[in-house]
Amino acid sequence: MRAVLAPLAAFLIIRTAGSAAFLCLQVASPAASAEMGIDPRLVGLVSAMAFLGSGIGSPAASGLVGRAGALRIMQGSLLAGAASLVIASLGHPLFYLLGAALIGLSNGPITPAGSDLLVRRTPKHLLSTVFGIGQTGVTFGTALVGVLVPAVTVRAGWQAGIWCVAGLNLLAALAAEPLRGALRDTPSPTGHRVGLAVIIDSTRMVLRHPLLRETAICSAIYGAMQWNFGSFLVTYLVDELRLPYVTAGISLSLAQISGAGGRVAWGVVADRIGDQRKVLGIIGLIMTVCGAAVALFSDAWPVLAIHAVCVVLGFTAIGYNGIYLARIAALAPVGQSAFATGGALVVFNIVAVVSPLVFSGMAAALARYGYGFALLAFGTLVAALVFLRPQPPAETQARVPARAERS
């Protein structure tokens, strides 16, 4: 476990700041949209643009991990993310959407680079636990932005809130540098491709293999619940339930903090029982119940009850992510975890792009956010039942065949 401490610390620092940047514009949207004169329900378009960028950036940059090293790629992602936030803060809807797309593009390489950094240094029996701990950075970052951006916005304006997160990205990139010597993260000079070919090949590999395909598609459906919950919760609670902006931000932060605990706890459970697939199914069932409860929120609900549902939903809808990435990395050929993760994230981000557009459309047409959460709950129920089907006979020995590298 000691050998993985330095890469885990580096990944946690970078993942926290990157996640704060990724969700920053969604959290700032209630104030930003009011000043720019646009419908706050269009926050779904902001999410879609971010995931569209991420869907391109995640697999396309997987070859760069071998060329430049995982840590350098992640640090570069933070610098580009800070610049993207500055563009988004220029005060025009088009710049806001452009900034969202650029944030997704710059943020995308962090996950495959982090998977490569961790999987090569983690004992197999600790894989889900270590990946779960690493992915707590997503929840810490989202919890931080859920408190920081509203607090700064009410005092200094939404642009100041965004600038604070941009500064956090710059600080995190610098903070990870002292860990570089302990990582021995040396790039490989040959055999790594970049660009469109990597997106196509990595996605094809994932979709052709039954276990990877099942994990990628069902986890993408979980991801739709995770990211729509994170993207729309604050706007939902403020716009429809008339809760104070800061109170709504606290609900999101509580969910994210709970999700951080869930990522570690579910990872430990998966490593203890040795069945990632079954644990993912159980998580999905709990997620379904909580998602349905969110769909039923109204102004008659006590604030504490809303907080409680958000905490349990966060524990599952945010807590599954470490097991999902550990399972992808475990099924990938040795040395190709970044490639397989990039392909799985293409599937994830396609769902992530489409689902907020559908969610926004339903909220605008039906004037209620609850219908969107009800649809998400149905999707997670189907995915959970797929994971809980009898295990395929080849499950314990199936592994993706190694691909032939082309220079």
C-alpha positions in Angstrom: 0.0 0.0 0.0 2.9 2.3 0.7 4.0 2.3 -3.0 0.6 3.7 -4.0 0.6 6.6 -1.5 2.4 9.2 -3.7 0.4 8.6 -6.9 -2.8 8.5 -4.8 -2.0 11.8 -3.2 -1.2 13.4 -6.6 -4.4 12.1 -8.1 -6.5 13.3 -5.2 -5.1 16.8 -5.4 -5.7 17.0 -9.1 -9.0 15.2 -9.2 -10.4 17.5 -6.5 -9.5 20.7 -8.3 -10.5 19.3 -11.7 -13.9 18.3 -10.5 -14.5 21.6 -8.9 -13.9 23.2 -12.3 -16.1 20.7 -14.1 -19.2 21.5 -12.1 -18.4 25.1 -11.4 -20.5 26.6 -14.2 -23.6 24.4 -13.4 -23.5 25.7 -9.8 -23.0 29.3 -10.9 -25.8 29.0 -13.4 -28.7 30.3 -11.3 -26.9 33.6 -10.7 -25.1 33.7 -14.1 -28.3 33.0 -16.1 -30.2 35.7 -14.3 -27.6 38.3 -15.2 -27.3 37.1 -18.8 -31.0 37.0 -19.2 -31.4 33.3 -20.1 -33.7 30.5 -18.7 -32.0 28.8 -15.7 -33.3 25.4 -16.9 -30.8 25.7 -19.7 -28.2 24.5 -17.2 -28.7 21.2 -18.9 -27.1 22.6 -22.1 -24.1 23.7 -20.0 -23.7 20.1 -18.7 -24.1 18.7 -22.2 -21.3 20.9 -23.6 -19.0 19.9 -20.7 -19.6 16.2 -21.3 -19.3 16.6 -25.0 -15.8 18.1 -24.4 -15.0 15.4 -21.9 -16.1 12.7 -24.3 -13.5 13.9 -26.8 -10.8 14.7 -24.3 -10.8 11.5 -22.3 -10.0 8.9 -25.1 -8.2 11.3 -27.5 -5.6 12.0 -24.8 -5.0 8.5 -23.7 -2.0 8.1 -26.0 -0.5 11.3 -24.5 -0.2 9.6 -21.2 2.5 7.4 -22.6 4.2 10.3 -24.3 4.3 12.8 -21.5 3.6 10.9 -18.4 0.3 10.8 -16.4 1.2 13.5 -14.0 2.2 16.0 -16.6 -1.1 15.4 -18.5 -3.1 15.9 -15.4 -1.3 19.1 -14.5 -1.8 20.4 -18.0 -5.5 19.6 -17.7 -5.7 21.9 -14.7 -4.0 24.8 -16.4 -6.3 24.5 -19.4 -9.3 24.2 -17.1 -8.4 27.5 -15.4 -8.2 29.2 -18.7 -11.5 27.8 -19.7 -13.2 29.1 -16.6 -11.9 32.6 -17.4 -13.4 32.4 -20.9 -16.7 31.3 -19.4 -16.7 34.3 -17.0 -16.7 36.9 -19.9 -20.4 37.5 -19.4 -22.0 36.3 -22.6 -24.0 33.1 -23.1 -21.9 32.0 -26.0 -18.7 32.3 -24.0 -20.4 30.5 -21.1 -21.2 27.5 -23.3 -17.7 27.7 -25.0 -16.1 27.7 -21.6 -18.2 24.6 -20.6 -17.1 22.7 -23.6 -13.4 23.7 -23.1 -13.6 22.7 -19.4 -14.8 19.2 -20.5 -12.1 18.9 -23.1 -9.4 19.9 -20.7 -10.8 17.8 -17.8 -11.3 14.7 -19.8 -7.7 13.3 -19.7 -7.6 13.4 -15.9 -9.5 10.1 -15.4 -7.6 7.9 -17.9 -4.3 9.4 -16.8 -5.2 8.8 -13.1 -6.3 5.2 -13.9 -2.9 4.5 -15.5 -1.1 6.1 -12.6 -2.9 4.0 -10.0 -3.4 0.6 -11.7 0.3 0.1 -12.3 1.1 0.6 -8.6 -1.8 -1.0 -6.8 -2.0 -4.7 -5.7 -5.0 -6.4 -7.3 -6.7 -7.2 -4.0 -6.8 -3.5 -3.1 -7.8 -2.2 -6.6 -11.4 -1.2 -5.8 -10.4 0.4 -2.5 -7.6 2.5 -4.0 -9.7 3.6 -7.0 -12.5 4.4 -4.6 -10.2 6.6 -2.5 -8.9 8.2 -5.6 -12.3 9.1 -6.9 -13.2 10.8 -3.6 -11.5 13.7 -5.2 -14.5 14.1 -7.5 -16.8 14.4 -4.4 -14.5 16.7 -2.5 -14.2 19.0 -5.5 -18.0 19.1 -6.1 -18.7 19.6 -2.4 -16.2 22.4 -2.3 -17.7 24.2 -5.4 -21.2 23.7 -3.9 -20.2 25.8 -0.9 -17.6 28.1 -2.4 -19.3 29.4 -5.5 -22.7 30.3 -3.9 -20.9 31.9 -0.9 -18.6 34.0 -3.1 -21.5 34.8 -5.5 -23.7 36.3 -2.9 -20.9 38.6 -1.8 -18.9 39.4 -4.9 -20.9 38.1 -7.9 -20.9 34.9 -10.0 -17.8 35.8 -11.9 -15.7 36.1 -8.7 -17.0 32.6 -7.7 -15.7 31.2 -11.0 -12.4 33.0 -10.7 -11.8 31.4 -7.3 -12.2 27.9 -8.8 -9.8 28.9 -11.6 -7.2 29.9 -9.0 -7.8 26.6 -7.2 -6.8 24.8 -10.4 -3.6 26.7 -10.7 -2.7 26.0 -7.0 -3.4 22.3 -7.4 -1.2 22.0 -10.5 1.7 23.5 -8.5 0.9 21.4 -5.3 1.3 18.2 -7.2 4.7 19.0 -8.6 6.7 18.0 -5.4 5.3 14.5 -5.7 6.7 14.0 -9.2 10.0 12.6 -8.0 8.4 9.9 -5.9 6.2 8.7 -8.9 9.0 7.9 -11.4 6.3 8.6 -14.0 8.6 8.4 -17.0 7.1 8.7 -20.5 7.6 6.1 -23.2 9.0 7.5 -26.5 7.2 5.3 -28.9 4.0 3.2 -29.5 1.4 5.7 -28.4 -1.2 7.3 -30.7 -3.4 10.3 -30.3 -6.4 11.8 -32.0 -9.5 10.4 -33.6 -8.1 6.9 -34.2 -7.7 6.4 -30.5 -11.3 7.4 -29.8 -12.6 4.9 -32.4 -10.3 2.1 -31.5 -10.8 2.4 -27.7 -14.6 2.6 -28.0 -14.6 -0.4 -30.4 -12.6 -2.5 -27.9 -15.0 -1.7 -25.1 -18.1 -2.4 -27.1 -16.8 -5.7 -28.6 -16.1 -7.3 -25.2 -19.2 -8.4 -23.3 -18.0 -7.6 -19.8 -16.5 -4.2 -20.6 -19.6 -3.4 -22.7 -22.0 -4.3 -19.8 -19.9 -2.3 -17.3 -19.6 0.7 -19.5 -23.2 1.0 -20.5 -24.8 0.3 -17.2 -22.3 2.5 -15.3 -23.1 5.3 -17.9 -26.7 5.0 -16.8 -25.6 5.4 -13.2 -23.6 8.3 -14.4 -26.7 10.0 -15.8 -28.2 9.9 -12.3 -24.9 11.1 -10.8 -24.3 14.1 -13.1 -27.9 15.2 -13.6 -28.3 15.1 -9.8 -25.2 17.2 -9.4 -26.0 19.5 -12.2 -29.7 20.2 -11.5 -30.1 19.8 -7.8 -29.2 23.4 -6.8 -31.4 24.9 -9.6 -34.2 22.5 -8.8 -34.2 23.4 -5.1 -33.9 27.2 -5.8 -36.2 27.5 -8.8 -39.0 25.1 -7.9 -38.9 24.5 -4.1 -37.9 28.2 -3.4 -35.1 27.2 -1.0 -32.4 29.7 -0.3 -29.4 29.5 -2.7 -26.9 28.7 0.1 -29.2 26.0 1.6 -29.5 24.3 -1.8 -25.7 24.4 -2.1 -25.5 22.7 1.3 -27.7 19.9 0.0 -25.4 19.3 -2.9 -22.3 19.5 -0.6 -23.8 17.0 1.8 -24.5 14.6 -1.0 -20.9 15.0 -2.3 -19.4 14.4 1.1 -21.6 11.3 1.5 -20.5 10.2 -1.9 -16.8 10.5 -0.9 -17.5 8.1 2.0 -19.5 5.8 -0.4 -16.6 5.5 -2.8 -14.3 4.3 -0.1 -16.9 2.1 1.6 -18.2 0.4 -1.5 -14.6 -0.1 -2.7 -13.8 -1.9 0.5 -17.0 -4.0 0.3 -16.2 -5.0 -3.3 -12.6 -6.0 -2.4 -13.8 -8.0 0.6 -16.5 -10.0 -1.2 -14.5 -10.2 -4.5 -17.6 -9.4 -6.7 -17.6 -5.9 -8.2 -20.5 -6.7 -10.4 -22.9 -7.7 -7.6 -21.9 -4.6 -5.5 -22.7 -2.4 -8.5 -26.1 -4.0 -8.7 -26.9 -3.4 -5.1 -25.8 0.2 -5.4 -28.1 0.6 -8.3 -31.2 -0.6 -6.4 -30.6 1.9 -3.5 -29.9 4.6 -6.1 -33.3 3.9 -7.7 -35.3 4.3 -4.5 -33.5 7.6 -3.6 -33.9 8.9 -7.2 -37.6 8.3 -7.0 -37.7 10.2 -3.7 -36.0 13.2 -5.2 -38.6 13.1 -8.0 -41.3 13.5 -5.2 -39.6 16.6 -3.6 -42.0 19.5 -3.0 -42.1 22.6 -0.9 -44.0 20.6 1.8 -40.8 18.5 2.5 -38.8 19.5 5.5 -35.3 20.7 4.7 -33.8 18.0 6.9 -35.7 15.3 4.9 -34.4 16.7 1.7 -30.9 16.7 3.1 -31.3 13.1 4.2 -32.4 11.9 0.8 -29.5 13.7 -0.9 -27.1 12.1 1.5 -28.2 8.6 0.7 -28.4 9.3 -3.0 -24.9 10.7 -2.9 -23.7 7.6 -1.1 -24.8 5.5 -4.1 -25.1 7.7 -7.2 -21.7 9.2 -6.4 -20.2 6.3 -4.5 -20.2 3.7 -7.4 -17.6 5.4 -9.5 -14.4 3.9 -8.0 -15.7 0.3 -8.5 -16.7 1.1 -12.1 -13.2 2.4 -13.0 -11.4 -0.3 -11.1 -13.5 -2.9 -13.0 -12.6 -1.4 -16.3 -8.9 -1.2 -15.4 -9.0 -4.9 -14.2 -10.5 -6.1 -17.4 -8.1 -4.2 -19.6 -4.9 -5.7 -21.0 -1.8 -5.0 -18.9 -0.4 -1.5 -19.7 -3.6 -0.4 -21.5 -5.8 0.8 -18.6 -5.8 4.4 -19.9 -6.8 3.1 -23.4 -9.7 1.0 -22.0 -10.8 3.7 -19.6 -10.8 6.3 -22.4 -13.1 4.0 -24.5 -15.5 3.4 -21.5 -15.6 7.1 -21.0 -16.8 7.6 -24.6 -19.8 5.6 -23.7 -20.2 7.4 -20.4 -20.0 10.8 -22.0 -22.4 10.0 -24.8 -25.1 9.3 -22.1 -23.9 12.3 -20.2 -24.3 14.6 -23.2 -27.8 13.3 -24.1 -29.3 12.9 -20.6 -29.1 16.6 -19.5 -30.6 17.7 -22.8 -33.5 15.3 -22.2 -33.8 16.4 -18.6 -33.8 20.1 -19.5 -36.4 19.5 -22.2 -38.7 17.7 -19.8 -38.3 20.3 -17.1 -39.0 23.1 -19.6 -42.0 21.4 -21.2 -43.6 20.0 -18.1 -42.5 22.8 -15.7 -41.3 20.2 -13.1 -37.9 18.7 -12.5 -39.4 15.6 -10.8 -40.3 13.9 -14.1 -36.6 14.0 -15.1 -35.5 12.3 -11.9 -38.3 9.7 -12.2 -36.9 8.8 -15.7 -33.4 8.6 -14.3 -34.6 6.3 -11.5 -36.2 3.9 -14.0 -32.9 3.8 -15.9 -30.9 2.9 -12.8 -33.4 0.2 -12.0 -32.8 -1.5 -15.4 -29.0 -1.2 -15.0 -29.1 -2.6 -11.5 -31.1 -5.7 -12.7 -28.5 -6.2 -15.5 -25.7 -6.3 -13.0 -27.6 -8.6 -10.7 -28.3 -11.2 -13.4 -26.6 -14.6 -13.0 -22.9 -14.2 -13.5 -21.7 -15.2 -17.0 -19.6 -18.5 -16.8 -16.5 -16.7 -18.3 -16.7 -13.8 -15.8 -13.8 -15.1 -13.6 -11.4 -15.6 -16.5 -12.6 -13.2 -19.2 -10.2 -10.5 -20.1 -9.9 -8.2 -23.1 -7.3 -9.5 -25.5 -4.3 -7.1 -25.9 -4.5 -4.9 -29.0 -1.6 -4.6 -31.3 0.0 -1.2 -30.9 0.7 0.8 -34.0 3.1 3.7 -34.0 
